[in-house]
């Protein structure tokens, strides 16, 4: 009876990634007020808001304000 190596390529079912991702998935908790605003956005425009774009845009604006304040 042969012992089987379950860590060998025959038994592993994943592909190693060759490239690095430019994004990272994170989990956040949003307030009820924020969720209601997202629903209002969806009702008006008919599409879900892109949280990543909104967050990125807000951070850029905030950083620019901070930089301008220190100059």
DANOR-V223689 format. One record per residue. N is the residue number from 1. RES is the residue in one letter. SS is DSSP state (h for helix, s for strand, l for the rest). Layout:
n=N res=RES ss=SS
n=N res=RES ss=SS
//
This chain:
n=1 res=X ss=l
n=2 res=X ss=l
n=3 res=X ss=l
n=4 res=X ss=l
n=5 res=X ss=l
n=6 res=X ss=l
n=7 res=X ss=l
n=8 res=X ss=l
n=9 res=X ss=l
n=10 res=X ss=l
n=11 res=X ss=l
n=12 res=X ss=l
n=13 res=X ss=l
n=14 res=X ss=l
n=15 res=X ss=l
n=16 res=X ss=l
n=17 res=X ss=l
n=18 res=X ss=l
n=19 res=X ss=l
n=20 res=X ss=l
n=21 res=X ss=l
n=22 res=X ss=l
n=23 res=X ss=l
n=24 res=X ss=l
n=25 res=X ss=l
n=26 res=X ss=l
n=27 res=X ss=l
n=28 res=X ss=l
n=29 res=X ss=l
n=30 res=X ss=l
n=31 res=X ss=l
n=32 res=X ss=h
n=33 res=X ss=h
n=34 res=X ss=h
n=35 res=X ss=h
n=36 res=X ss=h
n=37 res=X ss=h
n=38 res=X ss=h
n=39 res=X ss=h
n=40 res=X ss=h
n=41 res=X ss=h
n=42 res=X ss=h
n=43 res=X ss=h
n=44 res=X ss=h
n=45 res=X ss=h
n=46 res=X ss=l
n=47 res=X ss=l
n=48 res=X ss=l
n=49 res=X ss=l
n=50 res=X ss=l
n=51 res=X ss=h
n=52 res=X ss=h
n=53 res=X ss=h
n=54 res=X ss=h
n=55 res=X ss=h
n=56 res=X ss=h
n=57 res=X ss=h
n=58 res=X ss=h
n=59 res=X ss=h
n=60 res=X ss=h
n=61 res=X ss=h
n=62 res=X ss=h
n=63 res=X ss=h
n=64 res=X ss=h
n=65 res=X ss=h
n=66 res=X ss=h
n=67 res=X ss=h
n=68 res=X ss=h
n=69 res=X ss=h
n=70 res=X ss=h
n=71 res=X ss=l
//
